[in-house]
């Protein structure tokens, strides 16, 4: 079972952005609209989240992914041709179109440390000096290098959407991160069924959405909560199980929601 502290609260005003399956996330619309900048860590061949974000909030978007270069696109096209995936052959044109828009940028830089070809979270925040930054993070295991800095600078962010990998090996690190983000609440958690499960049937890869508490909306009676289907339809979805909820923590959530509504 996953820790009770990871279980999403019953928040309202949630929307789904991005791809209908892998790459899509459930986020707070209020946090999106309150943001002044989207920093996206990890791109690959999917920028549907970033495109959808721009439709809800007219903000600058800066994406970081060192792996998306001309070599990436050469390999990509060879693979699509060999697999007869003709519809994907326009992906590069869409990439060029989106990242040529004013206020949208892709930097082929790794997230990590301040050294050639890389940048750290403090380094980013020295460049982007404003507050109200929305973070989307999918960097294939490198997220554990930046968790402490995310906690340290959490007051700069409206929301943090992140994919965690190798949950069985990193539960304690994720738990410390969730505890450290005391001014945020988890509003969504989804198992990525691409990653499989451990021996107990719990997911090895999860996606979580954290929202700053002053941007939380309480759920309205009868309000539909957006969901995400399985990341891939070729595998069964993974059922999430949580440890029993601490009643004291539940009372704290209610106070946080009330504070956000006010």
Rosetta blueprint (number, residue, H / E / L):
1 X L
2 X E
3 X L
4 X H
5 X H
6 X H
7 X L
8 X L
9 X L
10 X L
11 X E
12 X E
13 X L
14 X E
15 X E
16 X E
17 X E
18 X L
19 X L
20 X L
21 X L
22 X L
23 X L
24 X L
25 X E
26 X E
27 X E
28 X E
29 X H
30 X H
31 X H
32 X H
33 X H
34 X H
35 X L
36 X L
37 X E
38 X E
39 X E
40 X E
41 X E
42 X L
43 X L
44 X L
45 X L
46 X L
47 X L
48 X H
49 X H
50 X H
51 X H
52 X H
53 X H
54 X H
55 X H
56 X H
57 X L
58 X L
59 X L
60 X E
61 X E
62 X E
63 X E
64 X E
65 X L
66 X L
67 X L
68 X L
69 X L
70 X H
71 X H
72 X H
73 X H
74 X H
75 X H
76 X H
77 X H
78 X H
79 X H
80 X H
81 X H
82 X H
83 X L
84 X L
85 X L
86 X H
87 X H
88 X H
89 X H
90 X H
91 X H
92 X H
93 X H
94 X H
95 X H
96 X H
97 X H
98 X H
99 X L
100 X L
101 X L
102 X L
103 X L
104 X E
105 X E
106 X E
107 X E
108 X L
109 X L
110 X E
111 X E
112 X L
113 X L
114 X L
115 X L
116 X L
117 X L
118 X E
119 X E
120 X L
121 X H
122 X H
123 X H
124 X H
125 X H
126 X H
127 X H
128 X L
129 X L
130 X L
131 X L
132 X L
133 X E
134 X E
135 X E
136 X E
137 X E
138 X L
139 X L
140 X L
141 X L
142 X H
143 X H
144 X H
145 X H
146 X L
147 X H
148 X H
149 X H
150 X H
151 X H
152 X H
153 X L
154 X H
155 X H
156 X H
157 X E
158 X E
159 X E
160 X E
161 X E
162 X E
163 X E
164 X E
165 X L
166 X L
167 X H
168 X H
169 X H
170 X H
171 X H
172 X H
173 X H
174 X H
175 X H
176 X H
177 X H
178 X H
179 X H
180 X H
181 X L
182 X L
183 X L
184 X E
185 X E
186 X E
187 X E
188 X E
189 X E
190 X E
191 X E
192 X L
193 X H
194 X H
195 X H
196 X L
197 X E
198 X L
199 X L
200 X L
201 X L
202 X L
203 X E
204 X L
205 X L
206 X E
207 X E
208 X E
209 X E
210 X E
211 X E
212 X E
213 X H
214 X H
215 X H
216 X L
217 X E
218 X E
219 X L
220 X L
221 X L
222 X L
223 X L
224 X L
225 X L
226 X L
227 X L
228 X L
229 X L
230 X L
231 X L
232 X L
233 X L
234 X L
235 X L
236 X L
237 X L
238 X L
239 X L
240 X L
241 X L
242 X E
243 X L
244 X L
245 X L
246 X L
247 X H
248 X H
249 X H
250 X H
251 X H
252 X H
253 X H
254 X H
255 X H
256 X H
257 X H
258 X H
259 X H
260 X H
261 X H
262 X L
